[in-house]
Amino acid sequence: MAPLSLLFLQTILLLGRVPVGRSASGGGDEVAETEEYWGMVRREGQQFVVGGGQPFYVNGFNAYWLMLLAADESTRPKVSDAFRQASSVGLTLCRTWAFNDGGWRALQKAPSVYDQDVFKALDFVVSEARKYKIRLILPLVNNWEGYGGKAQYVKWGKAAGLNLTSDEDFFTDPTVKGYYKAHVKTVLTRVNTFTNITYKDDPTIFSWELMNEPRCLSDPSGNKLQDWIQEMAVHVKSIDSAHLLSTGTEGFYGLSTPEKLSLNPNPVAGQVGTDFIRNHKTLGIDYASAHIYPDIWISKSVSNDFLQFATNWMRSHIDDTESVLRMPVVFGEYGVSSKDEKFNATFRNVFIDAVYSTLLNSTRRGGSGSGSLLWQLFPEGTEYMDDGYGVVLTKAHNTSNIISLQSKRIQIFNSRCSWKCRWSCKKKSPAHPQLHLEM
């Protein structure tokens, strides 16, 4: 999903500051640091595990804007609010940008030139996530122009005298690829100024993503993007072999599996240069990435059965990751926009519940469907950033209850079951017998 433009956010923040909630220093006061194991999440077969092999299924959310608000002392408490509210409904994974290239409040102002105050804001986000026992997926660049993206890298290349003709030269030009590789190294080897932990050693970071929703329209064959994914996956792993890595793709099927093209939401999806199976067979990629946006992808004149598409889309990707890729799959973004008259809050809740039910059908048998991340959550006072997909938990009580129930189910499974146990053991939590899933 392409977030709101920085220009819009800049205007809002300069015209009127977001009301300050709790002090930044008090963000973790309610969160007691325990001695519980906080280790690196890793992959074993088609599951995520932690510690001695405990399954690690997740329920998560997107909040792409965390670094931006953390960069201003007046809005930094909203970052703590976001984590606090997410933790209150049991969410354990957050996806947020580890980039802002060029423009306002840029992390990277020019190739390898960083605003240290903004970097400290990202440090704060990582440290605050740990206080609330929430792990992070950190994409490293954007496909879209928001927050700079590949277009900004190409602009830098042109300014340096390179003969570049398209934003998609990002994927092939050696100098531009060098800019990206340098950024990757800078982020992965960053020492957090709040925790003194190097990013590549911090288990708070669940995984890296090479790019948010990569596409390469100039090459429908997928070869350009595939070569880039392979090169960059090797680069990331050469620096950080401990963390998980994924592509950040939307999950569209490509030419390597022509029999699956009909599963795409529309014919164009198979021509954007991505290839779900091929991309995730890449050496160094640990788990598969897919998104779910039926309200955007499916023409209303063709089909109104958005729920059926979503569940079929998920089942297909779960089946492929189990039978072909043999790795977990995370549905890193999903949602429907309230700005569309078809999708009120009631439909949104039905949609979220359908996503959760489909995942639980996989979870109960120890399958590859390892979690989903709602696009997106906001604390009160940040609704000005809502792109139509936002959920404010303190106001959306029914949605909050649905999310909380899913989190409890996953938590019980993760904590009570081992590799050989899974749902088939029929263990029930005495405290929550109603949460046992015998659907």
C-alpha positions, 0 to 999 in steps of 0.5 A, a space after each residue: 500500500 502506498 502511504 499518505 504523501 509526506 507533503 500532506 503530513 508535513 502540512 498537517 504537522 506544521 499547521 497544528 501539532 498533534 496533542 501530546 499524550 503521555 511523556 515519551 520517557 514514560 512510554 514503557 512505565 507500565 511494561 515490566 521488563 521480565 526475564 522471559 526469553 527474548 530470542 531471535 525468531 527463526 524458520 524451521 521448515 514451514 513454521 517460525 519458531 523461537 527458543 527451543 523450537 516453540 511455534 511462533 504464529 503472529 497477529 500483527 499490524 502496520 504503522 508505517 509512520 512510526 519513525 516520522 512521528 518519533 522524530 518530533 518530541 511533540 508527536 513521539 508519545 504517539 509511538 508509545 501509544 500505538 505500541 501500548 494499544 496494540 499490545 493491549 489486544 495481543 498484537 505481537 508484530 508491527 511492520 514499519 518503514 526503515 527508510 525515508 529517502 530525500 524530502 521532508 524529515 528524510 532519514 537518508 538525505 543523499 546517498 549514504 548521508 543521514 540525518 542522525 536525529 531521524 535515525 535516533 527516532 528509528 532507534 526509539 521505535 525499535 527500543 519502544 517496540 521491545 518494551 511492549 514485546 512487539 517485534 518489527 518487520 522493517 522494509 528497506 525501500 519503497 517501490 512507490 514514490 512515498 517516502 522517496 522510494 526507488 524514484 528518489 534513488 534514480 534522481 540521485 543517480 541522475 544528479 550524479 551524471 548517470 544516464 538513467 531513463 526510468 525509475 526502474 533503472 533502480 533494479 539494474 544500474 550498478 551505481 544505483 544498486 550500490 546506493 541501496 546496498 550502502 543503505 542496507 549496510 548502514 541500517 543493519 550495522 546501526 548501533 541503537 542509541 537507546 539500547 546499545 544493541 546493533 540492529 543485526 543482533 536485535 531479536 526485536 527485529 523479526 525480519 527485513 523486507 527488501 522492498 515494500 511491494 516491488 514491481 518492475 513494469 518494464 519487464 513483465 518476464 520478471 527477470 529484472 526483478 528476480 535478478 535484483 532480489 537474488 543479488 540483494 538477498 545475498 547482500 543482506 545475508 552477507 551482513 546479517 545471517 541471523 534475521 529472517 528476510 522476505 521480499 515484500 511482494 504483493 503475491 501476484 503469480 507470474 510467468 513461471 507458473 502460467 497455470 496460476 495466472 488465473 488466480 491473480 485478481 486481474 490480468 494486469 497483476 501478472 504483468 507487473 514483473 513479480 512472480 510469487 513462486 519464483 521470487 520466493 525460491 530465491 536463495 536467502 529468502 526465508 518466508 513468503 510475502 503476500 498482501 490482500 486488497 480485494 477492494 483495490 484489485 478487483 473491478 466492481 463491475 466484474 465481481 462483488 464477491 470480495 470475501 471469496 476472493 480473499 479466502 481463495 487467495 490466501 488458501 492458494 498461497 498457503 497451499 503453495 508455501 506448503 507444497 512447493 516453497 516449503 516455507 511460512 507465508 505472512 500476509 503482510 498487509 490486508 484491509 478494505 477502505 472505509 472511503 468506499 461506500 461498499 465497505 462500512 465498519 461492519 463489512 471490515 469486521 467480517 473481512 478481518 474475521 474471514 482472514 483470521 479464520 482462514 489462517 486458523 485453519 492452517 494454524 491448527 494443523 501446524 501449517 504455513 499460514 503464519 500470520 497477517 498484519 492489518 493495514 493499519 492501526 492508529 492511536 487517537 490523535 493521528 487520524 489525520 493520516 488515515 488513508 481510509 484503511 485506518 483502525 483506532 482501537 479505542 474507538 472501534 470496539 468490535 474490531 478490537 474484540 475480534 483482533 483480541 480474540 485472534 491474538 488469544 487463540 494464537 497465544 494459547 497455541 504458541 504457549 501450550 503446544 510444541 512441534 509434535 503437539 499442535 492442535 491435534 493434541 486437543 489441549 485446552 486452556 483451563 482459563 479460556 476453554 472457549 478459545 479452543 478451536 474445534 471448528 
